[in-house]
Amino acid sequence: MAEQSSLVRLQAEYDVELDWRGYELRPETPPGGILMERLFPGRSQAMFARMLQVAQMQGVTGIQPRNLMNNTRRAIALAEWARDQGRLHPFREAVMRAYWSRGEDIENPEILGRLAEEAGLSAQQAVAAMDSPEYQARVDALRAEGMALGISGIPTVFVGNLRVVGAQPYEVFAEAARRAGASRRT
């Protein structure tokens, strides 16, 4: 998935720190996932077409249609573990490529272990961390935080104290950076 996204550009042009947080928006998603058409009857193809259009506006290519929404609990727990290891961004990018470009099952421990290795982490430690009570509790805390903040979509990106929900054009992020008081890089 080639990416020169709005967020890459934002960080290049503004002095901002972005905070990626994994919110489990659909905790009721069963193990093995749920068909998108069952989740969004009559709307799943239109939703994917819109998402693809926004992604292309950001320079993100290689996205494949998704017929199944995976349960993301393990991936989010593992992202929090990767954050603690200082490898959140490489891990997040590996998961996004696996899910959106290759259609991989991001709740499968073997796949998540391989993605952790791609991000420079230990697969064995990753597999142990994804179901650990510590990281599962962090998934619950993030979900509670998201509910309290009214998070309704992903990705949700915080720019300073402001949040931007969903894949957005560059201008939306730049405006959030300006409103948050970020200075433009020279």
N, C-alpha and C positions, 0 to 999 in steps of 0.2 A: 504494500500500500504506500505509494509515493505520497509524501506529505509536505506541503509548505502551507500549513494551516494558518488560520487567523491568529492562533495563539503563538505560533512560532514567530510570525511577523510582529505581533504585539510586543513580545519580549525583545525583539531586535530593535524596535522603534521607541519603546517606552521603558523607563526604569520601574518595572513591576515585578512582583513576586506572585506567582500563581500557586494556588493550593488545590490540588486534585483530591477529591473525597469520593469514595465509593458509597453510593446510597442504594440500598436494596429496595427498589420501588415496588416490586411485586414479590414479597416474601412467600406468597401462596403458590408460587410457581413450583410444581412438583419436581422431584428428582427425575431427570430424563427430559425435562422441559415441557413446553406446551406449544401446540401449533399456533402460529400467528393468526391464522384465519379464525380459529376458535376464540382467541383472545380479543381480536378486533374484527368481528364478523362484517364482511362486505367492505372493509376499509383497509385491510392489511396491504394490498398492492398499492393503493394510492398513498398510504403512509410511507411505504418504502420508496416510491417514486419521489416524493417530496424530500425525504432524507437524502436520497442520492443526489438530487439537485443541489441541496445546500452543501453537501460534501464536495461536489465538483466545484462549486463556487469558491471553496476554500483550498482547492488544489489536491484534495484527497481522492485518489483513484484506486481502482482494483477492488472495490466493494462488490461482494457477491450477494444475490438475493438470499434472504433468510426466511425459511418456512417454519423454523422452530425457535422459540425463545428459551434459552437455557436458564436453569436456576443459577444465579450468580453468587450465591452465598460464599462458597469456597474461594472463588476468584477474588471477591472483596476482602475476605479474611487474609488471603495471601498477599494482596496488595498492601494491607496494613503491616504485615510482617516485612514485606519488601521495603516499605517506608522506614521501618526501624533499622533496616540494614543499609539505608542510604541508596536504595536501588528502585524506588517507586517508579520513576519515569521510564527507565528501560523495561521494567516488568509490565507496566501499563501498556507501553507500545507493543510489546510482544503479545500480550493478550488481545489487544485490538486487532493486530494483524491476523492472529490465529482465528479469531471469531469472524471478523468482517471479510477478510480476503480468502481464507481457506475453509471457512465453515466448520471449524473444529469445536468439539464439545468442551467448553471451558469449565465444566464441573468435574471432569474426569481427572482423578489424581495423577495419573501417568502423564497426561497432556500438560497439566499445570506444573508438574515437576520439570518437564522438558522446557516449558516456557520460562520457568525460574532459571534454569541453566542458561538459556538464551540471554537472560538479563544479568548474567554473571553471579548467580546465586547457586547454592547447593540444592539439588533436586531432593535429596534425602531429607534435609532440614525443612524444605518447603512442604513436602508431603506431611511431615510431622506437625508443622505449624498450622496448616489450613483448617484442621478440625480441632485444634487446641482450644480449651475453654477461654484462654486469654484473648485470642483473635476472634473467636465466635462472639464473645461479649462486646468486642469493639464493633463488629458488624451491627449488633443490636443497638449500641450507643449511637452509631452513625445514622441508623434508621430513625431513632428517636429524635436526633438532631434535625434530620431532614424533615421529619413530620412537623416539628416545632417551627421550622423556618418556612414551611409551606412548599418544600421542594416537590415539584411535579414532573420533572423530566431530567433526562441525562443526555449528555454530561451537564453537570452544574459546576460552573467555574467561578470561584471567588476572586475578584480583582480588588485587592484591598479589602474593605468591608462590604463591598458590593458583590452581588452574585449575578451571573449570567446563566440562564438555563437553556440548554439545548445547543445544537450546532448552529452557530450564528455567523453572519458575515463579519468581516473584519471591522467595519464601521461601528458595530454594536460594542465590540470589545474595546475599541479605541475610545469611544465615548465613556464607557465605564471607567477606563484608566484615567481619563481627564477628570471625571467627576470624583474619582478617588484621590485626586491630587498628584498623580504620577507625572514626573517630568519627562519630557521628550528627550531621547538620546541625541547627541550631536554627532 
